[in-house]
Amino acid sequence: RIYGRTGVWIRRRHKRRFVPAPRQQCISWKAQMGICASEYMGGPDEKRRNEKVDQDLKEHEEREENVLKLLLLGAGGSGKSTLFKQMIEIYGSGFSKRELESYTPLVHSNVIRSIQELIKQSQIYAEKKGVDFAVDKKLKDICEDLDDLNHMDENKLTEEQAKQIASLWADPGIQATFEMRHEFQLPDSAKFFFDKVEAIGKPGYLATVEDYLRVRTPTTGVTEKEFLIEDNKFRLVDVGGQRSERKKWIHCFSEVQCVLFVCAISSFNQVLYEDSSTNRLVESINLFDEICNSKYFAKTNMMLFLNKRDIFADKIKEFDIKVCPALEGFKGDTKNFKQTTEYIRDCFFELNKSEKTVYCHITCATDRSNVHFVFDAVRDTILKQSLDSAIPGWQSP
């Protein structure tokens, strides 16, 4: 049996007969025999399809070259996703009524989980530290009713339940427990929602934009959004900050023009959700060290956002920042906002072992004007550095 270019010659009893092979098999034989399979170009229709694919790929590459990719990184609870949502509100198309409707059940869920956590912690503190943390006996039945609620249910709070939560929130024992919130896991937005819980419980309540920004929903996976700002296209990428989510980060590392690293400076006296033995600010500092000095970002712009400045400003009036192991060396006034934030900033700056410059901004992700101002500065810095990279010396006379 001898293989030919388009079939097989078979010899039987001194006779030779040529058997044509199917077209696809011929191509396979060509490849096996070292003959370039690209000789087969197909018919006119296939050629047109190939040309169309090539053209589409070329256009896609050209579009991608003009997109500035910004990657949001940081530990869980740093406010990355709030910043991401605020950017949608400021530079994107905002939020439709349908989107806000979809978030209304999450607002109710946040309220239920928060009040249940306070009830549980109130009982624990009352046993450990005394009656100052105990709920009034008249509210015992309300505690039991609220503790039985399933925060996973899609059913919304009733008006009666909302009133019960409002009365419990006003209880001195619950307020005393709330003051100890740095010792357990309670969303930063709890007070915001408790203060308006009766409005939330009314029939037909629709989540507001501020609700949408403040509602606690841990990010899983990768979320992207593109913005067009003064003819400059930006792609903002948000990823989950919990340790279990970080293995997915590497898939987002390519073609990044700038990393926006977000750290909640207010977390200096709190521990991680996923690890009660690790201080949150220490975790952020260690994570920044890994990201800033990563080979993937050796030449990538780095922006440090020290977030939740409003909560931090209130906290330092009561708590010494030196309770955080990373801040034990602070020598200044622990109640001075400028001194404390500058020291924390320098703790991050000292970790930069590369030649790139790290820019720092003190932010509050729920403050629209602050985010708008900060991102305008970030945008100008990125565009300037992009020009420096593409046209060295473009500012020289």
N, C-alpha and C positions, 0 to 999 in steps of 0.2 A: 504494500500500500504506500503510495507516494502522494503527499499533499501538494496540490497546485495552488495557484493564486486564487482561483474561484471554484475549486472543487477537489475531488479526489480521483486519482487514476488507480483503478483496481486491476491487478493481473490475476487471471484465473485460467488454468490449463492453457498457457501460452497465448491467451487472448487478453488484450487491454481494453478497458472500457472506462470512459470519463463520466463521473457522477457529479453534477452541479450541486453545490452546497447552497443553503439559504443565505440571503444577503448578510444577516447579522453574524452568521457563523464565519463568513468570509472575513469580516472585519476582525473577529476574534482571532482567526488564524493569522491575519496580517500582524496583529500586535504580538502574538506568540513568536512569529518568525522574525521579529525585529524590524518589520516594515512599519513606518510611521502611520498610525491610524488616522492622523489628521488629513491624510490624503482624501479620505472620504468626507465630502463637504455636504452631503445630503442634497435634497431638492431645493428649489427656490424658496418655498415657504419656510423651511428650516433655516436657511441662510438669513432670511429677513428676521426671524425670531432671534437668532444669535446676535444680529446687529442691533436689534432693539434692546436686548439685555445689556450689551456692551455700552450702549448709549445711556441707559438708565443708571448703570453703575458709575459711569463718568459723571453724570449730573449729580448723583448722590454724593460722590466724593467732593465735588465742587461746593455743594451746599454745606457739607460738614466742615470744610475748611473755614467757612465764615461764621461758624457757631463757636461761641466761647463757653466751654463746659466748666461749670462750677460744682464742686463736690462738697456736700455737707457731711461732716464727720464729728463724732463726739460720743461720750458715754450716754447710757440711757438716762432719761430725765433731765438732760441738759437744756432742752428747749429747741432742739433742731427742727422738729416738725412744726412747732408753733411759728418759728421763723419762716419755714417753707410756706406755711399757709398764709402768713402775713404778706409774703412776696406775691402770692397769687392775688391777694386782695388789692395790693398796691399797683402791681405792674401787669397782672393778667386780666382775665375777664370777670374777676370777682366770683361770687357764689350765687347760683340760681336758687329759686325757691325750692326746687326739688332737692337740691343738695342740702339745704338747711333742714328740710323736712326729714331727710335721712339721718341727720345728726341729732334730731330731737330725742329719740329713744336713748341715745348715748348720754345726753345730758341727764336724763332721768336715772340711767344706770350709774353714772358718776355720783349723783346725790345719794342714792341708796347705798352704794358701797362705802361712801365716806361716812355716813351716819352710822352704819353698822360697825365700821372700824372704831369710831369714837365710843360707841356703846361698849364694845369689847374691851378697849383700852381703859375705859372708865372703871370697869369692874376690876381689872388687874391692878390699877393704881390705887383704888380704894382699899384693896386687900393689903397692898405693900406699904402705902404711905398715909392712909387714913381717910376719914369721911369727907374731907374737902373735895375729893375726886368722885364721890358717890353721887348718883343721880337721885333727885327727890323721889321719895317713896310713892308720891302721887302719880309719878310718870312711869312707874314700873310696868304697868300694862301696856303703855305706849312702846316702851323698849322691847317688850316681848313681841308685839305686833310687827314692829319695824324689823326686828331681827329675823322674822320669818319670811320677809319679802325675798323674792328671788330676783337679783339684779340682772340676771340673764334673760328674764322674760321680756317680750316685746311690749307687754302692756305698760302703759304710762302710769305715772303717779296719779292718784285721785286727789281731789281737792282736800278731802279729809286727811289723807296721808301727808299731804304737803303741810297742812296746819299742825299735825302732830310733830313733824320734823322741825317746824319753826318753834314750837313750844319747847322741844327738847334742846334745840340749839341755844335757846335763851337760858337754859338751866346752868347754875353756877358750877356744878360738878362737871358738866360737859365742857364748859369754858375753861376750867382748870386743866382738864385733860387735853384740850386743844393747845394750850400753852406748852405742852410737853411733846408736841407733834414731831419735833426733831429726833425723838427717840424711837419713833415707829413710822410706818409707811402710810402717809396721807398725802393725797395730791395737793399741790400748791394752790389749786383753784377751789378747794373745798369751801373756804369762807365766801368767795365770790358767789358760788351757787347757793349756799345756805342763806345768805342775806336776801336772796330773791326767790326763795323756794316756793312761797305762796303764789307768786306769779307763774312760776314754772308748772305748778300743779293745776292751773286753770284749764278748762277744756279748750282745745284749739291752739294751745301755746305753740309757737313756732320758734325754733332756735334762732338766736340772733348771730350776727357775724362775730361778736365778742364771745358768745357761747362757743361757737365753732373753733375759735382760736384757743380758748382755755380748756376745752374738754380734753380729758386724759385718754388717749388711745395709743398704746405702744406701737411703734412702727415695726412692721415685719416686711422683709423683702426690699425691693428697690422701687422708688417712685420718681418719675421725671416730669418736668414741666418746662416748656420753652416760653421765653418772654422777648418781646421786641421793644427795646428802649432806645429811642432816638437813632433808629436805623441799625442798631447793634443787637444781634441776636444772642441771647444767653440761654443755656440749658442748665437748669438747676436740678441736681440729683440728690435725693434724700434716702438714707439707708437706716435700718434699725441700729440702735446704739447698744442694746444689751449684748452681753458676751456671746450668747448663742447665735446672734445675728452677724457677728463680725467676720465670720468665715466667708460671707457673701461679698464682703467689701472689695476683694481683689478683682472681681468681675467689672468693677466700675473705675478701675485705676487708669485705664488707657485714655490718652488724648485729653487729659485734664489740664486746663489753663490755671485753675486756682482752687486750692482747698480752703474751705471755710470751716475752721475747727471751733466748735461751740462748747463752752464749759460753763456750768452753772456755779458761779462763785458763791452763791447763797448756800451751797451744799457743804460748806466747810465743817459742819457739825452733824452730818448725816452719813448713813451707811447705804450701800447698794441694795437694790431690791433683791438681786440674785445672790448676794453674799454679805451677810450681816457682820462679817469680820473686817470688811474693807471700807475705809472712808471714801466717800464719793469724790471729793476734790483730789485725793491722792490717786484715785483711779484715773481721773481726767489728766492729771499731770503725767502719769506713767504712759497713758495712751498717746498723749501729745508727743512725748519723747519718741515713741515708735513711729508715728506718722511723719513727724517733721524730719527725722533722719532716715526715713525709708529710701531705698534705692529707686523706688517707683516715683518719688517726688523730689529727686535730687535737684531738678531745675524748675520745679513748679512753684508758683506764687503761693504764699501761705498767709492766711488771715486768721487771727485769733479773736474770737468773740467771747469776752467775759460777760456772760448773760445773767439775767435776773438781778440786775442792779437794784431794782426797787426793793426786792425781798432782802437782799444783802444789806442795804442801807438801814432797814428796820432791825435786822438781826444783830448787827454789831453794837447796837445800843444796849443789848442784853447779854450777848455772848462774846467771849474772848476768842478771836480767830486762832489763837495759839492752841486751842483744843484739837486742831487739825495737825497731825504729825508733820506734814510738809511745811507748816507755818510756825513751827516752834521757835525759829530763829528771829522772828520779828521783834524789833526793839522800839518801835514807835508807839504812837497813841492808838490803841486798839479800837477806839470809837471814831477815829478820823477816817472818813470815806476815802479821801485822796491818798493818804499814806498807805492804807490797807490795800487798796486796789493796785497801787503802783508796786507794792511788794509782791502781790500775787502775780502781777504781770511779769515782773522780773524773774520769778521762779520758773515761769514758762520760757522766757527768753534765754535763760542760762542753759537750757537743754539743746538749743540749736547749735549743732556741730557743723553745719554746712555754711556755705558762703552766701546763701540767699538771705534776704531781709524778711523778717516776720513782722507784719503790721498788726497792731492791736486796737480793738474798739470795745468800749464798755457799752453794753446793750441791754435793752428790755424788749423782748420779742413781742410782747402784747401792746407795746406803744407804737402806733403807726408812724407818728412823726419821727421818732427816734430811728426806726428801721429805715424809713425813707432817706433820712439824712446820712445814715451810716452807709447804706448801699450805694448812694450817689458817690461817696468818697471811694468805696471799694471799686466801683465801676471805672472811675477815672484812673485809679491806680493800675487796674488790669489793662485798660486800653493803652495807657502810657507804656507799660512794660511790654505789651504785645508789639507796639511800634518800635521800641528799643531793640527787641529781638529780631524783627523783620527788617528794620532800616537802622543799623547802628549809626549813632551820631546825627540822627535826624533833627535834633534840637540845636546843633551847633550852627553858628552864623555862617 
